[in-house]
Amino acid sequence: MIPPRILLAGLACLCPFTLAQKLKSDPHKTLIIISTSDMHGNLEKFPKLATLVKQYRAKYPHVLLVDSGDYFMGNPYVDDWEKRGEPLTVLMNKLKYDIVTIGNHDLDYGQEALRDHIKGMPGTKFVVTNVNPSPTLENCFSPYASIPIKGTPISIGFIGLVDLQTTDVRRMSGISWKLPDEEDYKGITDRFRLHHNTINVILSHLGYDHDLKMMKYSPNIDVILGGHTHVMLPHGHLRTGTLLSHTGHRLSHAGVTEITFSTEKPASILSKSTKAVSLDERIPSDPEVEKIVQQFTGNPFFNQQVGVAGEDITHVTVGTFFCKAIQQASHSDIAIYNCGGVRARSHLCKGPIKIKDIYEMEPFREKVVTCSMSKADIEQLILSKFMSPSDDEGGILEVYCSGFSYQIMDGVTPSITSTLKNGVIYTVAMGDYLCNNFKFPQKGNGKPTGISVRSALIEYLKQIKELFNPPPPKLPIIKDTTFAL
């Protein structure tokens, strides 16, 4: 017979996610913040997230569920639902999110869709501090929010910050915003002081590097729950009194931040820690939420096979596939496609390629346009900056291409060399996002082809049938010139 103590220890090893363990702190003087970010429509992970949230709510009286933006864009079950985004609205309501901010991709469906999502979640606070809304989004979010902890003198203040630099300009009508700088960061602490909250939290969709700057210039912010750059910090960073959490993307993990506090006057924080909890097979799916998810994922259209990946396909090969597909569909001389528009993860796995895979790689419903461009025009486009509100932001446009090759030469002023020819006017295929959002002579003047990028990808894949990575370049043979003495 196995001794009970050993048996219990074995069960604990099999169930590392369970909270049925001895609590190290008084649950009545502990705040748990469960955080998500950059879920990009991955509703299939919601049943596991629901289990995690339920377990913490069962053990702790003070639990908040928050999100740092980019809930939309990246899953056709959400992006291509009859009312775009509605599956996420339903599921976030089901889990009872307390407070969220927005991300740049949450405007990809248009302002009306974001407004409907916000209005469809009346029990959730939306906080966005560095954005002045358009009339469409008026009264949809607040620049600051405060949540009291019931039965205690403790309250939590929230600020939401977002980087809208890469948001399609066609979605930004009437919206103004500012990317925070050093002076703005210094003023954050003052803004928190005005509201006299015990715990101060920032929901940041600025990205990891900006969060580090915020920690430097705004010491003693209690917690930053970050997103945007899909960084994973298993146990967070603690610097200058600020705890920073990033938990990757697509709900691979959820953040669990634990803050213990004293209720004696003056109320104060005693300790804080954070961890990224994997939403993997060790966490069982909540059956009720699983049924809701199945209602949204049953469309057989997305399971139609259109080709095969003969091996694990790299992101670069997928990008080249995009270019060749739109080049052929539009009968263009060459094609370019911005890397950020190819939403494949690190690679496309070996095996059948289904319509769902194509739609995940291209969730934006882009249209193919063509531009007549010279060598100088094309090179200027590649060296251009995004239409940024700040001269310090933006950078060289990273593009995939077909029909030519290029190389960037680093330096104080970057330069470019390419195989394009002087004196030739090329018909260049590209997506309409690139054409409308980057600074180059033909900006916004692309000729519509009426072809969607998705349809070009599907037709090209049906033609080639199987996708492979190109063979590695052959290394030159170097003759041995060693002389025997």
DRENVO-602401 format. One record per residue (C-alpha): residue in three letters; z negated, x, y; residue number from 1. Coordinates in steps of 0.02 Angstrom, whole numbers, plus 50000, padded with zeros to 5 digits. Example, Ala and Ser with C-alpha at 12.3 -4.5 7.8 and 13.67 -1.06 7.14 Angstrom:
2
(lotor "ALA", (49610, 50615, 49775), 1)
(lotor "SER", (49643, 50684, 49947), 2)
//
This chain:
485
(lotor "MET", (50000, 50000, 50000), 1)
(lotor "ILE", (50045, 50065, 50172), 2)
(lotor "PRO", (49891, 50081, 50284), 3)
(lotor "PRO", (49898, 49953, 50428), 4)
(lotor "ARG", (49888, 50088, 50562), 5)
(lotor "ILE", (50041, 50179, 50492), 6)
(lotor "LEU", (50135, 50015, 50470), 7)
(lotor "LEU", (50106, 49966, 50651), 8)
(lotor "ALA", (50159, 50138, 50710), 9)
(lotor "GLY", (50320, 50121, 50610), 10)
(lotor "LEU", (50357, 49952, 50686), 11)
(lotor "ALA", (50330, 50023, 50860), 12)
(lotor "CYS", (50460, 50157, 50823), 13)
(lotor "LEU", (50584, 50026, 50764), 14)
(lotor "CYS", (50557, 49922, 50922), 15)
(lotor "PRO", (50543, 50045, 51067), 16)
(lotor "PHE", (50590, 49911, 51193), 17)
(lotor "THR", (50443, 49796, 51156), 18)
(lotor "LEU", (50305, 49777, 51283), 19)
(lotor "ALA", (50175, 49728, 51154), 20)
(lotor "GLN", (50083, 49890, 51181), 21)
(lotor "LYS", (49918, 49928, 51267), 22)
(lotor "LEU", (49943, 49921, 51455), 23)
(lotor "LYS", (49891, 50076, 51549), 24)
(lotor "SER", (49863, 49981, 51711), 25)
(lotor "ASP", (49791, 49814, 51763), 26)
(lotor "PRO", (49939, 49694, 51752), 27)
(lotor "HIS", (49868, 49591, 51894), 28)
(lotor "LYS", (49878, 49743, 52008), 29)
(lotor "THR", (50049, 49800, 51950), 30)
(lotor "LEU", (50220, 49756, 52020), 31)
(lotor "ILE", (50369, 49769, 51903), 32)
(lotor "ILE", (50543, 49775, 51981), 33)
(lotor "ILE", (50685, 49755, 51856), 34)
(lotor "SER", (50845, 49814, 51940), 35)
(lotor "THR", (51030, 49806, 51901), 36)
(lotor "SER", (51181, 49871, 51994), 37)
(lotor "ASP", (51369, 49886, 51973), 38)
(lotor "MET", (51373, 49763, 51828), 39)
(lotor "HIS", (51558, 49731, 51867), 40)
(lotor "GLY", (51560, 49565, 51777), 41)
(lotor "ASN", (51493, 49629, 51611), 42)
(lotor "LEU", (51420, 49461, 51562), 43)
(lotor "GLU", (51417, 49511, 51378), 44)
(lotor "LYS", (51259, 49614, 51413), 45)
(lotor "PHE", (51164, 49469, 51493), 46)
(lotor "PRO", (51084, 49408, 51329), 47)
(lotor "LYS", (50999, 49578, 51309), 48)
(lotor "LEU", (50951, 49586, 51493), 49)
(lotor "ALA", (50876, 49412, 51474), 50)
(lotor "THR", (50766, 49473, 51330), 51)
(lotor "LEU", (50705, 49621, 51431), 52)
(lotor "VAL", (50665, 49512, 51582), 53)
(lotor "LYS", (50574, 49382, 51476), 54)
(lotor "GLN", (50465, 49512, 51393), 55)
(lotor "TYR", (50410, 49587, 51557), 56)
(lotor "ARG", (50378, 49416, 51634), 57)
(lotor "ALA", (50272, 49371, 51484), 58)
(lotor "LYS", (50161, 49525, 51505), 59)
(lotor "TYR", (50153, 49545, 51693), 60)
(lotor "PRO", (50119, 49410, 51823), 61)
(lotor "HIS", (50213, 49502, 51961), 62)
(lotor "VAL", (50394, 49535, 51911), 63)
(lotor "LEU", (50546, 49539, 52025), 64)
(lotor "LEU", (50727, 49542, 51966), 65)
(lotor "VAL", (50845, 49623, 52093), 66)
(lotor "ASP", (51024, 49687, 52106), 67)
(lotor "SER", (51106, 49818, 52216), 68)
(lotor "GLY", (51282, 49747, 52221), 69)
(lotor "ASP", (51452, 49748, 52136), 70)
(lotor "TYR", (51419, 49604, 52018), 71)
(lotor "PHE", (51604, 49557, 52024), 72)
(lotor "MET", (51767, 49641, 51972), 73)
(lotor "GLY", (51794, 49723, 51803), 74)
(lotor "ASN", (51792, 49588, 51669), 75)
(lotor "PRO", (51932, 49459, 51652), 76)
(lotor "TYR", (51810, 49329, 51585), 77)
(lotor "VAL", (51734, 49331, 51760), 78)
(lotor "ASP", (51880, 49390, 51869), 79)
(lotor "ASP", (52005, 49266, 51796), 80)
(lotor "TRP", (51893, 49116, 51769), 81)
(lotor "GLU", (51963, 48960, 51852), 82)
(lotor "LYS", (51834, 48979, 51990), 83)
(lotor "ARG", (51827, 49167, 52008), 84)
(lotor "GLY", (51653, 49239, 51983), 85)
(lotor "GLU", (51573, 49076, 51928), 86)
(lotor "PRO", (51514, 49144, 51758), 87)
(lotor "LEU", (51409, 49275, 51849), 88)
(lotor "THR", (51338, 49144, 51966), 89)
(lotor "VAL", (51283, 49039, 51818), 90)
(lotor "LEU", (51204, 49186, 51725), 91)
(lotor "MET", (51116, 49261, 51876), 92)
(lotor "ASN", (51043, 49089, 51911), 93)
(lotor "LYS", (50988, 49075, 51730), 94)
(lotor "LEU", (50893, 49239, 51740), 95)
(lotor "LYS", (50822, 49190, 51911), 96)
(lotor "TYR", (50865, 49342, 52016), 97)
(lotor "ASP", (50743, 49355, 52160), 98)
(lotor "ILE", (50838, 49460, 52286), 99)
(lotor "VAL", (51006, 49551, 52292), 100)
(lotor "THR", (51122, 49641, 52411), 101)
(lotor "ILE", (51312, 49648, 52404), 102)
(lotor "GLY", (51431, 49786, 52352), 103)
(lotor "ASN", (51605, 49829, 52413), 104)
(lotor "HIS", (51688, 49744, 52263), 105)
(lotor "ASP", (51596, 49581, 52293), 106)
(lotor "LEU", (51725, 49546, 52429), 107)
(lotor "ASP", (51873, 49576, 52313), 108)
(lotor "TYR", (51891, 49391, 52274), 109)
(lotor "GLY", (51891, 49351, 52460), 110)
(lotor "GLN", (51755, 49297, 52579), 111)
(lotor "GLU", (51759, 49116, 52523), 112)
(lotor "ALA", (51721, 49163, 52343), 113)
(lotor "LEU", (51574, 49272, 52397), 114)
(lotor "ARG", (51510, 49131, 52507), 115)
(lotor "ASP", (51520, 49009, 52361), 116)
(lotor "HIS", (51427, 49131, 52249), 117)
(lotor "ILE", (51287, 49150, 52377), 118)
(lotor "LYS", (51276, 48963, 52411), 119)
(lotor "GLY", (51275, 48935, 52222), 120)
(lotor "MET", (51114, 49037, 52206), 121)
(lotor "PRO", (50993, 48945, 52321), 122)
(lotor "GLY", (50841, 49020, 52235), 123)
(lotor "THR", (50897, 49199, 52270), 124)
(lotor "LYS", (50877, 49295, 52434), 125)
(lotor "PHE", (51029, 49394, 52493), 126)
(lotor "VAL", (50988, 49540, 52608), 127)
(lotor "VAL", (51121, 49644, 52698), 128)
(lotor "THR", (51063, 49746, 52847), 129)
(lotor "ASN", (51213, 49848, 52908), 130)
(lotor "VAL", (51344, 49709, 52908), 131)
(lotor "ASN", (51383, 49580, 53042), 132)
(lotor "PRO", (51456, 49433, 52947), 133)
(lotor "SER", (51614, 49338, 52988), 134)
(lotor "PRO", (51607, 49151, 53026), 135)
(lotor "THR", (51647, 49121, 52841), 136)
(lotor "LEU", (51491, 49216, 52787), 137)
(lotor "GLU", (51379, 49158, 52928), 138)
(lotor "ASN", (51202, 49116, 52871), 139)
(lotor "CYS", (51238, 49184, 52697), 140)
(lotor "PHE", (51122, 49335, 52706), 141)
(lotor "SER", (50980, 49406, 52809), 142)
(lotor "PRO", (50956, 49583, 52877), 143)
(lotor "TYR", (50778, 49587, 52810), 144)
(lotor "ALA", (50677, 49494, 52680), 145)
(lotor "SER", (50494, 49491, 52632), 146)
(lotor "ILE", (50421, 49429, 52468), 147)
(lotor "PRO", (50232, 49403, 52450), 148)
(lotor "ILE", (50141, 49439, 52288), 149)
(lotor "LYS", (50048, 49280, 52248), 150)
(lotor "GLY", (49859, 49291, 52245), 151)
(lotor "THR", (49856, 49461, 52332), 152)
(lotor "PRO", (49870, 49526, 52510), 153)
(lotor "ILE", (50022, 49627, 52455), 154)
(lotor "SER", (50200, 49591, 52515), 155)
(lotor "ILE", (50363, 49682, 52481), 156)
(lotor "GLY", (50492, 49712, 52618), 157)
(lotor "PHE", (50676, 49729, 52574), 158)
(lotor "ILE", (50825, 49803, 52667), 159)
(lotor "GLY", (51002, 49797, 52595), 160)
(lotor "LEU", (51132, 49930, 52638), 161)
(lotor "VAL", (51314, 49933, 52582), 162)
(lotor "ASP", (51465, 50047, 52601), 163)
(lotor "LEU", (51619, 49940, 52633), 164)
(lotor "GLN", (51733, 50088, 52665), 165)
(lotor "THR", (51846, 50055, 52515), 166)
(lotor "THR", (51850, 49866, 52533), 167)
(lotor "ASP", (52027, 49801, 52555), 168)
(lotor "VAL", (52058, 49775, 52742), 169)
(lotor "ARG", (52137, 49608, 52700), 170)
(lotor "ARG", (51965, 49547, 52643), 171)
(lotor "MET", (51874, 49607, 52800), 172)
(lotor "SER", (51932, 49484, 52932), 173)
(lotor "GLY", (51792, 49450, 53056), 174)
(lotor "ILE", (51671, 49570, 52972), 175)
(lotor "SER", (51600, 49721, 53063), 176)
(lotor "TRP", (51486, 49850, 52985), 177)
(lotor "LYS", (51419, 50025, 53008), 178)
(lotor "LEU", (51395, 50163, 52882), 179)
(lotor "PRO", (51218, 50225, 52916), 180)
(lotor "ASP", (51201, 50399, 52992), 181)
(lotor "GLU", (51053, 50515, 53019), 182)
(lotor "GLU", (50987, 50416, 53167), 183)
(lotor "ASP", (51001, 50252, 53073), 184)
(lotor "TYR", (50904, 50325, 52927), 185)
(lotor "LYS", (50767, 50383, 53044), 186)
(lotor "GLY", (50754, 50207, 53113), 187)
(lotor "ILE", (50731, 50126, 52943), 188)
(lotor "THR", (50547, 50172, 52934), 189)
(lotor "ASP", (50520, 50093, 53106), 190)
(lotor "ARG", (50606, 49933, 53048), 191)
(lotor "PHE", (50490, 49923, 52898), 192)
(lotor "ARG", (50336, 49953, 53007), 193)
(lotor "LEU", (50379, 49802, 53114), 194)
(lotor "HIS", (50353, 49687, 52966), 195)
(lotor "HIS", (50188, 49762, 52903), 196)
(lotor "ASN", (50231, 49753, 52717), 197)
(lotor "THR", (50131, 49853, 52591), 198)
(lotor "ILE", (50282, 49902, 52485), 199)
(lotor "ASN", (50451, 49943, 52562), 200)
(lotor "VAL", (50609, 49937, 52455), 201)
(lotor "ILE", (50791, 49972, 52495), 202)
(lotor "LEU", (50930, 49895, 52391), 203)
(lotor "SER", (51065, 50024, 52422), 204)
(lotor "HIS", (51250, 50011, 52384), 205)
(lotor "LEU", (51286, 50171, 52480), 206)
(lotor "GLY", (51298, 50292, 52334), 207)
(lotor "TYR", (51192, 50434, 52269), 208)
(lotor "ASP", (51231, 50562, 52405), 209)
(lotor "HIS", (51190, 50441, 52545), 210)
(lotor "ASP", (51029, 50392, 52457), 211)
(lotor "LEU", (50977, 50575, 52454), 212)
(lotor "LYS", (51011, 50586, 52642), 213)
(lotor "MET", (50907, 50430, 52668), 214)
(lotor "MET", (50763, 50509, 52572), 215)
(lotor "LYS", (50777, 50663, 52683), 216)
(lotor "TYR", (50781, 50574, 52851), 217)
(lotor "SER", (50673, 50423, 52808), 218)
(lotor "PRO", (50524, 50494, 52715), 219)
(lotor "ASN", (50397, 50377, 52639), 220)
(lotor "ILE", (50514, 50234, 52601), 221)
(lotor "ASP", (50428, 50179, 52442), 222)
(lotor "VAL", (50577, 50141, 52330), 223)
(lotor "ILE", (50767, 50151, 52341), 224)
(lotor "LEU", (50859, 50054, 52205), 225)
(lotor "GLY", (51034, 50125, 52217), 226)
(lotor "GLY", (51210, 50095, 52157), 227)
(lotor "HIS", (51395, 50114, 52201), 228)
(lotor "THR", (51429, 50286, 52124), 229)
(lotor "HIS", (51379, 50239, 51945), 230)
(lotor "VAL", (51254, 50382, 51932), 231)
(lotor "MET", (51124, 50380, 51794), 232)
(lotor "LEU", (50947, 50443, 51829), 233)
(lotor "PRO", (50845, 50413, 51669), 234)
(lotor "HIS", (50677, 50433, 51758), 235)
(lotor "GLY", (50730, 50429, 51941), 236)
(lotor "HIS", (50692, 50555, 52078), 237)
(lotor "LEU", (50531, 50566, 52178), 238)
(lotor "ARG", (50551, 50660, 52343), 239)
(lotor "THR", (50465, 50651, 52513), 240)
(lotor "GLY", (50362, 50506, 52448), 241)
(lotor "THR", (50516, 50403, 52401), 242)
(lotor "LEU", (50560, 50350, 52224), 243)
(lotor "LEU", (50748, 50338, 52191), 244)
(lotor "SER", (50823, 50242, 52044), 245)
(lotor "HIS", (51005, 50236, 51986), 246)
(lotor "THR", (51049, 50156, 51819), 247)
(lotor "GLY", (51235, 50184, 51791), 248)
(lotor "HIS", (51353, 50036, 51781), 249)
(lotor "ARG", (51415, 49889, 51677), 250)
(lotor "LEU", (51236, 49847, 51624), 251)
(lotor "SER", (51224, 49994, 51506), 252)
(lotor "HIS", (51046, 50007, 51572), 253)
(lotor "ALA", (50925, 49911, 51681), 254)
(lotor "GLY", (50797, 49995, 51792), 255)
(lotor "VAL", (50612, 49959, 51768), 256)
(lotor "THR", (50506, 50016, 51915), 257)
(lotor "GLU", (50317, 50002, 51899), 258)
(lotor "ILE", (50208, 50005, 52054), 259)
(lotor "THR", (50019, 49993, 52042), 260)
(lotor "PHE", (49923, 49942, 52198), 261)
(lotor "SER", (49750, 49918, 52268), 262)
(lotor "THR", (49704, 49752, 52347), 263)
(lotor "GLU", (49555, 49825, 52440), 264)
(lotor "LYS", (49581, 49833, 52628), 265)
(lotor "PRO", (49690, 49914, 52679), 266)
(lotor "ALA", (49801, 49869, 52530), 267)
(lotor "SER", (49896, 50020, 52465), 268)
(lotor "ILE", (50007, 50091, 52328), 269)
(lotor "LEU", (49915, 50191, 52195), 270)
(lotor "SER", (50061, 50249, 52088), 271)
(lotor "LYS", (50245, 50220, 52057), 272)
(lotor "SER", (50369, 50267, 51922), 273)
(lotor "THR", (50539, 50212, 51860), 274)
(lotor "LYS", (50645, 50222, 51703), 275)
(lotor "ALA", (50816, 50167, 51646), 276)
(lotor "VAL", (50804, 50054, 51493), 277)
(lotor "SER", (50957, 50051, 51380), 278)
(lotor "LEU", (51023, 49876, 51345), 279)
(lotor "ASP", (51082, 49927, 51173), 280)
(lotor "GLU", (51068, 49861, 50995), 281)
(lotor "ARG", (50880, 49892, 50992), 282)
(lotor "ILE", (50856, 49744, 51109), 283)
(lotor "PRO", (50894, 49576, 51027), 284)
(lotor "SER", (51003, 49452, 51119), 285)
(lotor "ASP", (50923, 49298, 51193), 286)
(lotor "PRO", (51003, 49154, 51095), 287)
(lotor "GLU", (51003, 49031, 51239), 288)
(lotor "VAL", (51091, 49152, 51357), 289)
(lotor "GLU", (51207, 49205, 51216), 290)
(lotor "LYS", (51270, 49026, 51202), 291)
(lotor "ILE", (51307, 49021, 51388), 292)
(lotor "VAL", (51404, 49185, 51377), 293)
(lotor "GLN", (51506, 49119, 51230), 294)
(lotor "GLN", (51562, 48972, 51337), 295)
(lotor "PHE", (51647, 49096, 51454), 296)
(lotor "THR", (51718, 49220, 51327), 297)
(lotor "GLY", (51811, 49106, 51207), 298)
(lotor "ASN", (51985, 49113, 51286), 299)
(lotor "PRO", (52104, 49176, 51147), 300)
(lotor "PHE", (52232, 49229, 51278), 301)
(lotor "PHE", (52136, 49389, 51313), 302)
(lotor "ASN", (52134, 49440, 51129), 303)
(lotor "GLN", (52324, 49450, 51115), 304)
(lotor "GLN", (52378, 49625, 51064), 305)
(lotor "VAL", (52515, 49705, 51170), 306)
(lotor "GLY", (52514, 49883, 51104), 307)
(lotor "VAL", (52417, 50022, 51020), 308)
(lotor "ALA", (52322, 50175, 51079), 309)
(lotor "GLY", (52369, 50307, 50951), 310)
(lotor "GLU", (52216, 50409, 50999), 311)
(lotor "ASP", (52078, 50405, 51128), 312)
(lotor "ILE", (52177, 50401, 51290), 313)
(lotor "THR", (52114, 50499, 51441), 314)
(lotor "HIS", (52096, 50424, 51614), 315)
(lotor "VAL", (52237, 50537, 51676), 316)
(lotor "THR", (52355, 50471, 51542), 317)
(lotor "VAL", (52308, 50292, 51587), 318)
(lotor "GLY", (52346, 50331, 51769), 319)
(lotor "THR", (52516, 50404, 51723), 320)
(lotor "PHE", (52548, 50249, 51617), 321)
(lotor "PHE", (52516, 50141, 51771), 322)
(lotor "CYS", (52642, 50243, 51871), 323)
(lotor "LYS", (52778, 50242, 51740), 324)
(lotor "ALA", (52757, 50055, 51716), 325)
(lotor "ILE", (52776, 50008, 51900), 326)
(lotor "GLN", (52914, 50138, 51925), 327)
(lotor "GLN", (53017, 50061, 51785), 328)
(lotor "ALA", (52980, 49880, 51832), 329)
(lotor "SER", (53034, 49907, 52013), 330)
(lotor "HIS", (53180, 50026, 51974), 331)
(lotor "SER", (53105, 50154, 52092), 332)
(lotor "ASP", (53135, 50341, 52102), 333)
(lotor "ILE", (52951, 50387, 52090), 334)
(lotor "ALA", (52782, 50301, 52086), 335)
(lotor "ILE", (52606, 50338, 52147), 336)
(lotor "TYR", (52443, 50248, 52111), 337)
(lotor "ASN", (52271, 50278, 52183), 338)
(lotor "CYS", (52148, 50340, 52052), 339)
(lotor "GLY", (52013, 50216, 52106), 340)
(lotor "GLY", (52129, 50072, 52064), 341)
(lotor "VAL", (52134, 50123, 51880), 342)
(lotor "ARG", (51973, 50048, 51815), 343)
(lotor "ALA", (51977, 50119, 51640), 344)
(lotor "ARG", (51813, 50201, 51594), 345)
(lotor "SER", (51817, 50384, 51544), 346)
(lotor "HIS", (51950, 50344, 51415), 347)
(lotor "LEU", (52041, 50204, 51323), 348)
(lotor "CYS", (51982, 50201, 51143), 349)
(lotor "LYS", (52100, 50224, 50996), 350)
(lotor "GLY", (52159, 50060, 50920), 351)
(lotor "PRO", (52238, 49896, 50975), 352)
(lotor "ILE", (52267, 49869, 51161), 353)
(lotor "LYS", (52239, 49688, 51207), 354)
(lotor "ILE", (52274, 49589, 51365), 355)
(lotor "LYS", (52087, 49598, 51401), 356)
(lotor "ASP", (52101, 49788, 51406), 357)
(lotor "ILE", (52247, 49780, 51528), 358)
(lotor "TYR", (52154, 49659, 51641), 359)
(lotor "GLU", (51998, 49768, 51637), 360)
(lotor "MET", (52101, 49920, 51687), 361)
(lotor "GLU", (52183, 49821, 51828), 362)
(lotor "PRO", (52060, 49686, 51884), 363)
(lotor "PHE", (52123, 49675, 52064), 364)
(lotor "ARG", (52282, 49572, 52035), 365)
(lotor "GLU", (52384, 49698, 52131), 366)
(lotor "LYS", (52568, 49674, 52169), 367)
(lotor "VAL", (52700, 49810, 52161), 368)
(lotor "VAL", (52780, 49856, 52327), 369)
(lotor "THR", (52908, 49989, 52369), 370)
(lotor "CYS", (52926, 50102, 52520), 371)
(lotor "SER", (53069, 50214, 52575), 372)
(lotor "MET", (52988, 50383, 52603), 373)
(lotor "SER", (53034, 50564, 52633), 374)
(lotor "LYS", (52948, 50714, 52555), 375)
(lotor "ALA", (52845, 50734, 52715), 376)
(lotor "ASP", (52795, 50550, 52714), 377)
(lotor "ILE", (52735, 50557, 52533), 378)
(lotor "GLU", (52638, 50718, 52558), 379)
(lotor "GLN", (52559, 50647, 52716), 380)
(lotor "LEU", (52504, 50493, 52618), 381)
(lotor "ILE", (52422, 50600, 52483), 382)
(lotor "LEU", (52331, 50701, 52617), 383)
(lotor "SER", (52283, 50546, 52716), 384)
(lotor "LYS", (52111, 50473, 52739), 385)
(lotor "PHE", (52059, 50298, 52697), 386)
(lotor "MET", (52047, 50187, 52850), 387)
(lotor "SER", (51865, 50231, 52875), 388)
(lotor "PRO", (51751, 50174, 53017), 389)
(lotor "SER", (51685, 50352, 53022), 390)
(lotor "ASP", (51784, 50510, 53050), 391)
(lotor "ASP", (51663, 50599, 52934), 392)
(lotor "GLU", (51708, 50489, 52788), 393)
(lotor "GLY", (51864, 50467, 52685), 394)
(lotor "GLY", (51954, 50615, 52611), 395)
(lotor "ILE", (52111, 50665, 52519), 396)
(lotor "LEU", (52186, 50518, 52426), 397)
(lotor "GLU", (52179, 50553, 52240), 398)
(lotor "VAL", (52335, 50482, 52160), 399)
(lotor "TYR", (52421, 50479, 51993), 400)
(lotor "CYS", (52609, 50497, 51999), 401)
(lotor "SER", (52769, 50490, 51899), 402)
(lotor "GLY", (52938, 50564, 51943), 403)
(lotor "PHE", (52862, 50716, 52029), 404)
(lotor "SER", (52709, 50828, 52030), 405)
(lotor "TYR", (52599, 50897, 52167), 406)
(lotor "GLN", (52456, 51017, 52195), 407)
(lotor "ILE", (52322, 51016, 52331), 408)
(lotor "MET", (52280, 51184, 52408), 409)
(lotor "ASP", (52098, 51187, 52463), 410)
(lotor "GLY", (52049, 51260, 52630), 411)
(lotor "VAL", (51979, 51217, 52800), 412)
(lotor "THR", (52136, 51113, 52822), 413)
(lotor "PRO", (52197, 51059, 52649), 414)
(lotor "SER", (52382, 51078, 52613), 415)
(lotor "ILE", (52498, 51015, 52478), 416)
(lotor "THR", (52645, 51079, 52377), 417)
(lotor "SER", (52756, 50964, 52273), 418)
(lotor "THR", (52918, 50958, 52175), 419)
(lotor "LEU", (52992, 50834, 52300), 420)
(lotor "LYS", (53150, 50886, 52391), 421)
(lotor "ASN", (53179, 50896, 52578), 422)
(lotor "GLY", (53316, 50786, 52648), 423)
(lotor "VAL", (53296, 50652, 52513), 424)
(lotor "ILE", (53234, 50475, 52546), 425)
(lotor "TYR", (53141, 50412, 52393), 426)
(lotor "THR", (53107, 50233, 52340), 427)
(lotor "VAL", (52922, 50242, 52301), 428)
(lotor "ALA", (52830, 50111, 52198), 429)
(lotor "MET", (52645, 50083, 52230), 430)
(lotor "GLY", (52513, 49947, 52228), 431)
(lotor "ASP", (52492, 49838, 52381), 432)
(lotor "TYR", (52311, 49896, 52404), 433)
(lotor "LEU", (52365, 50076, 52430), 434)
(lotor "CYS", (52504, 50022, 52547), 435)
(lotor "ASN", (52387, 49921, 52658), 436)
(lotor "ASN", (52233, 50032, 52664), 437)
(lotor "PHE", (52288, 50212, 52692), 438)
(lotor "LYS", (52356, 50298, 52846), 439)
(lotor "PHE", (52539, 50345, 52828), 440)
(lotor "PRO", (52700, 50301, 52923), 441)
(lotor "GLN", (52747, 50154, 52811), 442)
(lotor "LYS", (52570, 50081, 52804), 443)
(lotor "GLY", (52574, 49893, 52781), 444)
(lotor "ASN", (52764, 49887, 52773), 445)
(lotor "GLY", (52793, 49892, 52586), 446)
(lotor "LYS", (52937, 49789, 52520), 447)
(lotor "PRO", (52871, 49654, 52401), 448)
(lotor "THR", (52947, 49655, 52227), 449)
(lotor "GLY", (52864, 49497, 52162), 450)
(lotor "ILE", (52802, 49598, 52013), 451)
(lotor "SER", (52618, 49607, 51970), 452)
(lotor "VAL", (52549, 49773, 51912), 453)
(lotor "ARG", (52474, 49686, 51760), 454)
(lotor "SER", (52642, 49616, 51704), 455)
(lotor "ALA", (52724, 49786, 51729), 456)
(lotor "LEU", (52592, 49867, 51619), 457)
(lotor "ILE", (52610, 49736, 51482), 458)
(lotor "GLU", (52801, 49744, 51478), 459)
(lotor "TYR", (52804, 49934, 51478), 460)
(lotor "LEU", (52675, 49943, 51339), 461)
(lotor "LYS", (52773, 49818, 51234), 462)
(lotor "GLN", (52924, 49930, 51256), 463)
(lotor "ILE", (52842, 50096, 51209), 464)
(lotor "LYS", (52729, 50009, 51080), 465)
(lotor "GLU", (52607, 50155, 51064), 466)
(lotor "LEU", (52518, 50261, 51193), 467)
(lotor "PHE", (52477, 50445, 51167), 468)
(lotor "ASN", (52409, 50585, 51275), 469)
(lotor "PRO", (52543, 50712, 51321), 470)
(lotor "PRO", (52535, 50877, 51225), 471)
(lotor "PRO", (52442, 51016, 51315), 472)
(lotor "PRO", (52555, 51135, 51413), 473)
(lotor "LYS", (52615, 51286, 51317), 474)
(lotor "LEU", (52536, 51447, 51374), 475)
(lotor "PRO", (52657, 51588, 51417), 476)
(lotor "ILE", (52675, 51725, 51288), 477)
(lotor "ILE", (52607, 51888, 51358), 478)
(lotor "LYS", (52679, 52042, 51279), 479)
(lotor "ASP", (52558, 52179, 51228), 480)
(lotor "THR", (52591, 52326, 51343), 481)
(lotor "THR", (52450, 52435, 51278), 482)
(lotor "PHE", (52503, 52614, 51240), 483)
(lotor "ALA", (52422, 52722, 51107), 484)
(lotor "LEU", (52378, 52892, 51176), 485)
//
